[in-house]
Amino acid sequence: MAERKRSRASLTHVDRRGNVRMVDVGAKATTARAAVAAGTIRMAPEAIALLKRGEITKGNVLALAQAAGVLAAKRTSELIPLCHPLLLEHVEVEFDVRRDRIEITSRVRLRGKTGAEMEALTAVAVAALTIYDMCKAVDRAMVIDAVRLLEKRGGRSGHYQRPEAVPRRRRAKT
């Protein structure tokens, strides 16, 4: 892939000496931007059954994880050092509950000079961590994996879509 073959001098967050730097976006045009990210939390089928029945003692797991994911997307620049603060127009976090895992998908939209993908990825990661926190009393062996960017639109680099299909919208009860 061309992106992986870049030299250190051409990486946007590294100067020629190898020092990190925040990218200057002052001269960039404001454009519509969007990103879709996904991830998975694998857990015991027994834990999934308790979650579906609303029997996790900490409360409504998916509702809280959804709120946590939205909040995380809005605060990405406070968590990732070189991210710019952004005014997000839309953040969505959805769950597809399966027998032994929960598939998490986030969608982020904004008009700006940079952004969208880190916010979508952060939403997925924090939603998964919230699920882990709420369910750890019944399953400490949960695994969070495959957090990845599925699609990005807008900006100078244009459209990117991961070879796998972007998941359809499937809403789980929260």
N, C-alpha and C positions, 0 to 999 in steps of 0.2 A: 504494500500500500504506500502511496506517495507520502502520506502524512507521517508514517513511521520512518521514512528515509531522510527526513529533514536533518540538516546539520545543526549543531548547537547554536551557531551564529544566527540561524533563521528561526529559532524558537521564539515565540512572541514574548514570553515571560523571562527570558534570559538574555543578558547583554553579551557582548563579544568576550568579556572577561569571565563569563560564567556566573555573574551576580544576578540574583532575581530582581525583577522590576515589574511594576504595575504598568500595563500598556496604556499609552496616552490615546484616548479615544476622542479627544477634542475636535479633530478635523473630520471624523467619520460622519457619514450621513445617518440620520434617524430613519430606521426602516422597521417594517413589521417583522417580528421574529416569533418563532414558535419552536417548541421542543417536546418530544415524547420520550420518556424513560420508563424502564421496567426493572423489576427485580423479584426475587422469590424468597419466602421464608418457609423452610421445610420443617415440619413438626409431626409429632406422633398423631396418628389418626384419632386416638382418644382425646388429645388436646383439641383437635379440630372439632370433634363432636361436642365437647364442652362449650367451645366458643359458639358453635351454631345454636346450641340450646340456651345461650345466655347465662351459662353457669360458671363463668370465670369470675372469681370473687371480687376482682378489682373493678368490674363494671363492663360496659359496652366497649369491647376491644376495638372493633373496626371504626366506631364513631370517634374514639379518642385518637386512634392512629391516623385517621383521615385529617382531623384537626391539626395534629402534630406535623403531618406532612405539608399541609398548607402553610402553617407558621414557619416551618423550616425553609421552604422555598422563599418566603418573604424575607428571611434573615440570612440568606446564604452568604452575603458579603461579610457578615460578622463571624462566620465559621470558616470560610476559605479565604486565607489572607490576601490573595491578589485579585479577588473578584470585586467588581464595581457594584455599588448599591444600585438597585434597579427599581423602577416603579412598575410592578407587575399588574397587568390588566385582568389576568385570569389564571387561576391555579386549580387543577382538578386532580384528585387522588381517588383511584378506584381499586376494588379488590375482586378477585375471582377466587373464591374459596373452593379448593379441591379436597380430595380425600386425605392427602398427606402434606399439603402445602397451600400457601396463599400466594397467588400471583398479584403483584402490585404494579399499577400503571399510573404515571402522572403525566399531565399535560400542562404546559405553561405557555402563555402568550403575553406579548408586550410590544410596545413601540419604543425603540431605543437605539443606541449606538453600539451596544454589545449585549451579549447575554442570551439566556433562555436554557441552554443545555445544563449548566451547573445547577441552576435552580430546580430543574426537573429531576436531575439525579439526586440532589439533596433531599427533595421531597420523598422519593422512594426509600432512600437509606434511612431517614428518620422515621418514616411510617413503619418500616420493618423493625427498627430498634424499639419502637413503642410497643409493637405486638410482642416482641421478645420480653420486654419488661413486664407486660401485663400477664403473660402466660408462663413465665419461668417457674412459678410454683408447681406447675403440673408437668412441665417438660423443659429441663435444663439442656437437653441435647439438640435444641433447635439450631438450624443452620441458615444464615442469611447468605444468599449467593446470587450470582448472575445479575448484579446491578449494572445496567448498561444503557447507553443512549440508543434509542431506536430510530429517531428521526429528528432532524433540525432543519428549519427553514429560515431564510432571511440572512441579511448581512452579506459581506463581500465574498465569503466562501460559498455562498449559495446553499443549495439543497443537499442534504445527506440523508440517506436511508440505509439502515443496516440491512444486510441481505435477508434476514428473517422478516416475515411480515409484521407490520404494526398490529398489535392485538385489537380485535373488535371491542367496542364498548360493551361491557357486561357489568351491570351494576349489582353489587352484593348489598344485602340489607345492612345498614349501619345503625 
